[in-house]
C-alpha cells in the first residue's frame, strides 16, 4: 500500500433552480488534496488558494475530520500522523460545494490509504451525505455530470447520474460576500403551498429534459423557474437575487447556486454576451464546463 494519495474533487452547484435538495451539477473547478500518512503523531496541513489563512491547519480541518470519521467507520486503526497539502480553487461559503468537496476528499483519501475495498462507493456516498447533511452536492462531487439524489424511506441516500447535453456551458458569477448554508436554510418556511410544490415538480422534470436533450435558451429559461426556496432566501443575498432577476429579464437562464450567494447561468452561443453587462465589478465571472467524472483518486508512485 502507498502512504500517499492525491485526490481531485470538483465544485458543484445544487438545486439548479427548481430541483431543491435533489439536483446537482459538477463543474470544472477543483480542489486538489495530497495526503501522506506518517509515523510521527502529528497533523500538519498547508493550504494554497481558497481558504488560505482562514481554515484550521490541524485536526480541525474538514478533510482531516472526514478522514478520521471514515477510518473509524471502516473499523481500521487511526493513522499516527497525517501530512496534507491542499490547493483550493473552490470559493468558500458561496454555494459551490466547498464543504462537500472537502468531505468527499477526506473519505476517499481514507479509503484509498486503508485499502478497505469492502467500503463501497455506496458507503462513501452515504457517509459523505451523513457528514455534509445534503446529498445534492455530494452526489455530483463523487460521480460527476448531472445527478439526481434522494432518500429511501429507510433514510439511505441514493443517486442517479445523468449525462448533460454537450452544449451545456455553465457560467458561475461569484460575489465577494459569503453566506452559510445554515443561515440560508433558516429563512425557508416549514410548509409551502401545494400549487408551488406542483409548479416546481413540473419545472424540475422539464429541467432534466432541457439539460440532457433540449438545451435551447427559451426552454432552459422556463425550466429554471423556482417557487420553493430562492424568493425566501432573497433577503439574505439581495444582490444575488437582483442579479438573477436582471439576467432572466434579458433571457439568460440564471439561478442561485446552491444556498448562494453565487449565481449560476446556463450559457449558449447566443446568450454569453448578455451576461457581462448585467454584472458589476464586485463579481467574478467564470465560464466553465460540466465535469464528467467527479472525484479522482491517484497514487503518485504509480503515475
Secondary structure, DSSP 4 states (H G I P E B T S, - for coil): --SEEEEEEEEEEESTTT-TTTEEEEEEEEEEEEEEEESSS-EEEEEEETTTTTS-SSTTSHHHHHHHHHHHHHTPPPPSEEEEEEEE-SPTTSSS-HHHHHHHHHHHHHHHHHT-TTS-HHHHHHHHHHHHS-HHHHHHHHH-SEEEEEE-TTS-EEEEEEPPPTT-EEEEEEES----HHHHHTTS-S---HHHHHHHHHHHHHHHHHHHT---HHHHHHHT--SSSHHHHGGG-HHHHHHHHHHHHTT-EEEE-TTSSSEEEEE-TTTHHHHHTT--TTEEEEE--B-SS--EEE-GGG-
